[in-house]
C-alpha cells in the first residue's frame, strides 16, 4: 500500500475531525507524500469558487471528502435545514472542484442515514432507492446521497474517477461528546460516567430501547477508506460495516457495565427511537478491496471510555 501513496498529494476535507484524524494518521504511517487538510476557518468549501480556487492551488492527486455538518437525533430535529444545505453545498463544491482540477481519484464518504426507513436487514447497497429515509435523518441523508448521484453523473459525462462509501455508525477515541452533536455511544458513555461519578440512582435514555444499531470502530473505518482509495474504482456505493448488530437496550446495559454504573435505566418513550434497525451487508467492501472490520466491539468501547475519562474537556469542547 505504501508505494501507492508515497508520491501523492492527498487532500482530506474534514481531516481534523473524528474520522479524518484517523485517516490522516493512517496515511502518514503509509508514508503518503503530502497530506493537505483545509480548515473551514480558512477555506469555506461550501462556496464553489473558493473550493475551485483552493483545489487549483493544491493540485491534489487524491481527494478524500469527509467534511460534513453532523449530529444525533436532537441536532437533526433542531437544525434540519442547516444540515441539508451545508452538506449539499459542501459535496457539490468539492466534487466539482476535484473534477476541474483533474484529480485522479475522489473518495466521498456518505452515510447509512441515506437508506430508507424500513430497509431489509442487513442493508444492501441495492436498497438505497427503495424508499424515503427515516424522518429525523432525511435532510442530512438525502444531501449526502445527492453526492453519489453527482459522482455517477460526472463519471458518465466527464470520466471523473470517484467512489462513494457508506460507513455504519462510527465510534472510538476522539469522538464528539458534546450533547449538541454527539451520537448514541458518546452520549451514553457521558451519561453513565456522570451518573456514576455523582452516585445517581438512575439515568434516562431516549426511546424504547427496541431499535438496533451496528457500530464500526473509527480505526477500522479509516483503514477501509484508505483501502478503497487505492483499490476500488467502481461507480456503485459500498457499505463499510462490522456485521454486528446490537439493540439499544443491550448497548446501554453494556456501556453501564463497562463504566461501572449500576443504577436503574429509565426509558423516555416520548423521545424518538430513530430508524428501527441498522446493520449493513459489508460483503461488497470485502470483495472489492479486502475490507473486514478487526476491532471487537467490547475492546473498542473500552478504548473509547478510557479516552473520554482521560480527556473529558477535549471530548466535550468541539462543536463540529
Helices and strands as residue ranges (DSSP letters): H 2-5, E 9-13, H 18-29, E 34-36, H 48-58, E 62-65, H 73-78, H 80-100, E 105-109, G 112-114, G 125-127, H 138-158, E 162-167, E 169-171, H 184-198, E 202-206, E 212-217, H 218-231, E 238-240, E 245-247, H 248-259, E 264-268, H 283-289, H 297-310, H 312-317
